């Protein structure tokens, strides 16, 4: 055997041994010691955790209470009429300008969120009534006819008696569009022949 061959053999043997060591060290072995953390960056720093104790403050809490009046970004909602439907205990009129697009949107949202209990005409004849759920009143009930827009908005937002609150499903803009559509349902539900344009009246007879 010449010298070069021995050298080559030695290199192959050492690298085979090394790789066995390396792989057997990483695979499937449990250790109670913390993993080796070569590059520390700034991973381990002294800090206080949320809900932890911090004796620096008189109340002993690490978390600082919010300054009174703090509002999450994007939730200032200063427009009371728009966001609450009520100002100083008085329900407002629909603050949204009613356009054909708003009405179509309201119809669309009504079909998704309200029809199941109130019926497509808002008269209370719904699938939920058929299934035995508490019947909902007709929107042409004089009491509901007399409601301000803001009160209907409030009913959608907070619910009333047996009707659930829907603010988590229906965004504010959609609620106002629905209110506009409920008004249209009340008009059409209570309409007489005189409400139909003269040139269209013939089609109804
Ligand atoms: C899960 C069924 C259900 C859904 C969904 C529902 N309602 Fe109602 N709603 C009711 C019931 C039941 C009542 C009657 C509540 C009562 O008087 O106990 C009611 C009552 C109402 C009233 C009259 C409130 C009053 O003071 O008498 C309005 C207005 C109304 N709903 C609008 C809506 C609108 C708009 C939607 C869709 C955004 C909607 N509801 C979705 C079940 C529902």
Boltz pocket constraint, residues with backbone or C-beta under 6 A from the ligand:
constraints:
  - pocket:
      binder: B
      contacts: [[A, 109], [A, 110], [A, 113], [A, 114], [A, 115], [A, 116], [A, 117], [A, 118], [A, 128], [A, 134], [A, 135], [A, 136], [A, 137], [A, 144], [A, 152], [A, 155], [A, 156], [A, 160], [A, 161], [A, 162], [A, 163], [A, 164], [A, 166], [A, 170], [A, 178], [A, 179], [A, 182]]
      max_distance: 6.0
